[in-house]
């Protein structure tokens, strides 16, 4: 091949690469533009005033996933009419939760090179009370029933034991004093009655009891997961059950709903929802047969809500917590719900 032909081949190859790159950028831009446009058949969403103050009528606050200018905003809808008109706050959250006039909003801050993340504590009017940098990608958030404690979990990389996989970091904040517990790994852990020390121990999915002292969470170590009961005053966690992820404590404090890995299911969809009676340690499967990769939320003392993939990214469903009934879709295009009132 002559030098001239080699140059022509190189120029042609560069032109093809440039065309592919341009097409990819235009496709991504077009997709982003579509997500910024309201869909005619999507939920009705309008900007308005949103508060976290419990009122006479129950409301659901959640991350709005519907395409349009209010996508990813903390949004509210009447619990009695979950498919009705939504009110968007203008505050964007990847994960959120609220109770007793306190909110926690896990946000992305988009940079020129990479995104960073932060946890923002909100008051009842969604004004920022404090914020904290996060070491990784947000995945879970909770507020205690009194509003005093907030917790968040993020995925992090770089732990020596994790190799190329992600591990987690879970923090708990006392909103009354500002005292931050950066990682539950600083607590003393007890496994099977003995003090436990292992480099691969990590935690996620906090759920608080009503006494502002106890909490439950998942602890992972040695390739297994455990439900642990935590004590904020003693700074301890103690294993109470195996194969538990993302626990959620019932309003009366007697039951835990969680996702459990079930042998024989596909590796990419291994979970089923279960309920655990804390008095008897008897567990029972809920009527949801699909794999749920979420931390369920109690709608009331009998029903839980959770997210499953949907046309807009995520829809919310409910199912009875006693194993009866069947799942039903609560609302489309929503994630990370909390019930107020």
Buried (B, 14 or more C-beta within 10 A) or exposed (E): EEEEEEEEEEEEEEEEEEEEEEEEEEEEEEEEEEBEEBBEEBBEBEEEEBBBEBEEEBBBBBBBBBBBEBBBBBBBBBBEEBEEEBBBBEBBBBBBBBBBBBBBBBBBEEEEEEEEBBBBBBBBEBEEEEEBEBBBBBBBBBBBBBBBBBBBBBBBEEBEEBEEEBBBBBBBBBBEEEEBBEBBBEBEBBBEEEEBEEEEBBBBBBBBBEEBBBBBBBBBBEEEBBBBBBBBEEEBBBBBBEBBBBBBBBBEBEBBBBBBBBEEEEEEEBBBBBBBEBEEEEBEEBBBEEBBBBBBBBBEEEBBBBBBEBBBBBBBBBBBBEEEBEBEEBBBBBBBBBBBE
